Amino acid sequence: MYTIIGLCTFIIIKRFTTKLLKTISMNETILRNGNREAGSIDAKNSTVVEYWAKSFGVTQTTLRRAIINVGPIVENVKNWLTVKGFIK
């Protein structure tokens, strides 16, 4: 029978593992599909947009707005987000 501590530990490990596997899966998808042109963000691929939004610490909407304004080049997007105050 599980103890409270054992059950909590199990839940924490399961959540961490699930999150880690999702991150690995997203990275594999990006490497395989989303970044054919090095240094660019494929705004049509929701997995890629989710990855880059998390990387920059912004919402997907904000990231898409940046891409509309400066194009899909990662460095340009990062600079725009910095100038607009979304990232430091």
Protein Blocks (a to p, Z undefined) as FASTA:
>chain_A
ZZfklmmmmmmmmmmmmmmmmmmmmmmmmmmmmmmpghiacfklmklmmmmmmmnopafk
lmmmmmmmnojafklmmmmmmmnopaZZ
